[in-house]
Amino acid sequence: MKSKYVIGLTLLLIITLFGFTLGHLGVITLPNNNVEDGNEITEGIDDENDLAAEPKLYNSNSDEELDDELEEELNGFKETIERQAKKYPDTLFLSKETEERVIALTFDDGPEHINTPEILDILKEENIKVTFFVLGQNVKQFPDIAQRMVDEGHQVANHSWDHENFTDLTNEEILYNQIIPTSEKIEKITGVYPTIIRPPFGAINDETIEFLGYQGWKMVNWSIDSFDWHYAEDTHEEIVGQVERHYHPGGIVLLHNGVIHKETVQALPRIIELLREDGYKFKTVDELLFNNNNY
């Protein structure tokens, strides 16, 4: 009888030790009576999930807050370029002051091989000339499309080499790494050396305007933003709506012809139609601002 009792205690001890070992190995779950420690473990897991989640453009902001922040940023940008245009009226331009119903369509960031040819096809069919603000690295990659722009009567202007923000660069870096190489590449391929620049993002410091203006460069931004660059408002209906709400005599329209701008291609025929219905004629930036078509 005594031997059975000893055997039973031994088995119970073995089972208890085995269970304890499994619990620490994570095979089974041991009870936890410490509520505070349990909460800390749960909170730690949530934090890890938060860290692993896809990052957001504006952390913890609602859509409404994001819109408000974007609107504030755009209002600040608008005030800056309007101030610059008044301060440097012979160097930086947003539009042409005129009563005549004329307007300039401009396209940034090309050339590329997907949307630019379609845009050129539409413009050829409609017999409209526009201004392409091109990137030097893209001209290097797609020389035939850059040549087609010029062959079909469009103006090709300078949009930097690789879309670096000019406000982050020195004046010398802007001139010698961004602007001059781009105009030289355009000239090598098309025979045209542009002296008109659109800064990437439209952003440029006052001292850079003075520096470039002194050397004969002209800077052209825009007065009508199509918003085809903005993820929440870049459907072709929204693009047309932005132009329709804001076009005016002497206006310069901002559009894009990068690889992601298929909606711009779809919006273009309707933009042309609505402006023509209101009696507008289309000009290049050179024609609109400087009465010059030798580009």
C-alpha positions in Angstrom: 0.0 0.0 0.0 2.8 2.3 1.0 4.6 1.6 -2.3 1.5 2.6 -4.3 1.3 5.9 -2.4 4.9 6.7 -3.2 4.5 5.8 -6.9 1.4 8.1 -7.1 3.2 11.0 -5.6 6.2 10.5 -7.9 3.9 10.5 -11.0 2.1 13.6 -9.8 5.5 15.4 -9.3 6.6 14.3 -12.8 3.4 15.6 -14.4 3.6 18.9 -12.6 7.2 19.5 -13.6 6.5 18.4 -17.2 3.6 20.9 -17.4 5.6 23.7 -16.0 8.4 23.0 -18.6 5.9 23.0 -21.5 4.4 26.3 -20.3 7.7 28.0 -20.3 8.5 26.6 -23.8 5.2 28.1 -25.0 3.6 24.8 -25.8 0.7 25.3 -23.4 -0.5 28.5 -21.7 0.0 29.0 -18.0 -2.6 31.0 -16.1 -1.7 34.6 -15.3 -3.4 36.1 -12.3 -1.5 39.4 -12.6 -3.9 41.7 -14.5 -1.5 44.6 -14.8 1.2 42.4 -16.3 -1.4 41.0 -18.7 -2.4 44.4 -19.8 1.2 45.4 -20.4 1.7 42.3 -22.6 -1.5 43.1 -24.6 -0.4 46.8 -25.0 3.0 45.7 -26.2 1.5 43.5 -28.9 -0.7 46.3 -30.1 2.3 48.6 -30.3 4.2 46.0 -32.4 1.2 45.7 -34.8 1.1 49.5 -35.1 4.8 49.6 -35.9 4.3 46.9 -38.5 1.3 48.6 -40.1 1.7 50.4 -43.5 2.9 54.0 -42.8 0.5 56.8 -43.5 1.2 60.0 -45.4 0.0 62.1 -42.5 0.1 60.1 -39.3 -3.1 60.1 -37.1 -4.8 62.7 -39.3 -8.4 62.3 -40.5 -9.2 62.9 -44.2 -10.7 66.3 -43.2 -7.5 67.2 -41.3 -5.4 66.1 -44.3 -7.5 68.3 -46.6 -7.1 71.2 -44.3 -3.4 70.7 -44.0 -3.0 70.4 -47.8 -5.2 73.5 -48.3 -3.1 75.5 -45.9 0.1 74.4 -47.6 -1.2 75.3 -51.1 -2.4 78.7 -49.9 1.0 79.3 -48.5 2.6 78.3 -51.9 0.1 80.5 -53.8 1.0 83.5 -51.7 4.7 82.8 -52.2 4.6 82.6 -56.0 2.2 85.5 -56.4 4.6 87.6 -54.2 7.5 86.5 -56.3 5.8 87.3 -59.6 5.1 90.8 -58.3 8.7 91.2 -57.0 10.3 89.9 -60.2 7.8 90.8 -63.0 10.5 90.5 -65.7 11.8 87.1 -64.6 9.0 84.9 -63.0 5.6 84.6 -64.6 2.3 83.0 -63.6 0.0 84.2 -66.5 -0.5 87.0 -69.0 -2.5 90.0 -68.1 -4.9 90.3 -71.1 -8.6 90.5 -72.0 -8.0 88.3 -75.0 -9.3 84.8 -74.7 -6.0 83.0 -75.0 -4.6 80.3 -72.8 -1.5 78.0 -72.6 -1.6 74.3 -71.8 1.6 73.1 -70.2 2.8 69.5 -69.4 5.5 68.7 -66.8 7.8 65.7 -66.2 8.0 64.1 -69.6 8.9 62.8 -72.1 8.0 59.2 -71.5 6.8 56.4 -73.7 3.3 55.6 -72.4 1.2 58.8 -72.1 3.2 61.4 -73.9 2.7 59.8 -77.4 -1.1 59.7 -76.7 -1.1 63.4 -75.7 0.9 64.3 -78.8 -1.7 62.3 -80.9 -4.6 64.3 -79.4 -2.8 67.7 -79.8 -2.0 66.8 -83.5 -5.6 65.9 -84.2 -6.8 69.1 -82.5 -4.1 71.2 -84.2 -3.0 72.7 -80.8 0.5 73.7 -79.8 1.5 73.5 -76.1 4.6 73.8 -73.9 6.3 70.7 -72.5 8.5 71.3 -69.5 10.8 68.3 -69.8 13.3 66.6 -67.5 16.8 66.2 -68.9 17.1 62.5 -67.8 13.9 61.7 -69.6 15.0 63.5 -72.8 18.1 61.4 -72.6 16.0 58.2 -72.3 13.4 59.1 -74.9 15.1 61.3 -77.5 12.7 60.4 -80.3 9.7 61.6 -78.4 11.5 64.9 -77.5 12.3 65.3 -81.2 8.6 64.6 -82.1 7.5 67.4 -79.7 9.7 69.9 -81.6 8.9 68.5 -85.0 5.1 68.9 -84.4 5.5 72.6 -83.4 5.4 72.4 -79.6 7.6 74.4 -77.3 10.1 72.4 -75.2 11.2 74.1 -72.0 13.4 73.2 -69.0 12.1 71.4 -65.9 15.5 70.4 -64.4 17.5 67.3 -64.9 15.9 65.0 -62.3 13.2 67.0 -60.5 15.3 67.9 -57.5 13.7 70.5 -55.3 15.5 73.8 -56.0 15.0 75.1 -52.5 17.2 72.3 -51.2 20.1 73.1 -53.6 22.6 75.9 -53.9 22.4 78.3 -56.8 25.5 76.7 -58.4 24.0 73.2 -58.1 20.8 74.4 -59.7 22.5 76.0 -62.6 25.3 73.6 -63.3 23.7 70.2 -62.3 20.1 70.8 -63.2 19.5 73.6 -65.7 22.4 73.8 -68.0 22.8 70.0 -68.6 19.1 69.8 -69.4 19.1 72.6 -71.9 22.3 71.2 -73.4 20.8 67.7 -73.8 17.6 69.2 -75.4 19.8 71.1 -77.8 21.9 68.1 -78.7 18.8 66.1 -79.6 16.4 68.7 -81.0 18.6 71.7 -81.9 16.7 73.9 -79.5 18.3 75.4 -76.4 15.5 76.4 -73.9 16.0 79.4 -71.7 12.6 79.1 -70.0 12.5 77.1 -66.7 9.8 75.7 -64.5 11.2 74.8 -61.1 10.2 71.3 -59.9 7.1 71.7 -57.7 7.1 75.4 -58.7 9.3 76.0 -55.7 12.2 78.4 -55.9 13.9 80.8 -53.5 14.0 84.6 -54.1 17.8 84.6 -54.3 17.8 81.9 -56.9 15.3 83.9 -59.0 17.7 86.8 -58.9 20.7 84.6 -59.6 19.1 83.0 -62.7 17.3 86.1 -63.9 20.6 88.0 -63.9 21.9 85.4 -66.4 18.9 85.7 -68.7 16.8 82.7 -67.6 13.0 83.1 -67.3 10.9 81.1 -64.9 7.3 80.2 -65.6 4.9 78.6 -63.1 1.1 78.6 -63.6 -2.2 80.3 -62.6 -4.5 77.2 -63.2 -3.7 74.0 -61.3 -5.5 71.0 -62.8 -4.7 68.9 -59.7 -3.8 66.0 -61.9 -0.9 65.4 -59.5 -3.1 64.9 -56.4 -4.2 61.4 -55.6 -7.6 62.4 -54.3 -8.6 64.7 -57.2 -6.9 63.2 -60.2 -9.7 61.5 -61.9 -10.3 62.8 -65.4 -13.6 64.3 -64.2 -11.9 66.2 -61.4 -9.1 67.4 -63.7 -11.6 68.8 -66.1 -13.6 70.3 -63.3 -10.5 72.1 -61.9 -9.8 73.7 -65.2 -13.4 74.5 -65.9 -13.7 76.3 -62.5 -10.5 78.4 -62.8 -9.6 79.1 -66.4 -9.3 82.8 -67.4 -7.8 84.9 -70.2 -4.1 84.7 -70.3 -4.0 81.7 -68.0 -1.3 79.0 -67.8 -2.6 75.5 -67.1 -0.6 73.0 -65.1 -0.9 69.4 -66.4 1.5 66.4 -66.3 2.6 63.8 -68.8 4.4 61.3 -66.6 3.8 57.5 -66.7 1.1 57.7 -64.0 -1.0 60.3 -65.6 -3.4 58.3 -67.7 -6.3 60.3 -66.3 -4.7 63.5 -67.8 -4.8 61.9 -71.2 -8.5 61.1 -70.8 -9.2 64.7 -69.5 -7.4 66.5 -72.3 -10.0 66.3 -75.1 -12.8 67.6 -72.8 -10.5 70.4 -71.6 -9.8 71.4 -75.2 -13.6 71.2 -76.0 -14.8 73.3 -73.1 -12.2 76.1 -73.7 -12.9 76.2 -77.5 -16.7 76.4 -76.8 -15.9 79.5 -74.8 -13.9 81.0 -77.6 -10.4 80.4 -76.3 -7.3 80.0 -78.5 -4.3 78.0 -77.5 -0.8 79.3 -77.4 2.6 78.1 -76.2 4.1 79.9 -73.2 6.6 81.7 -75.5 3.7 83.0 -77.7 1.5 83.9 -74.7 4.1 85.7 -72.6 6.8 86.9 -75.0 5.0 87.0 -78.5 7.6 84.7 -79.7 7.2 81.4 -81.6 10.9 80.8 -82.3 11.7 77.9 -80.0 
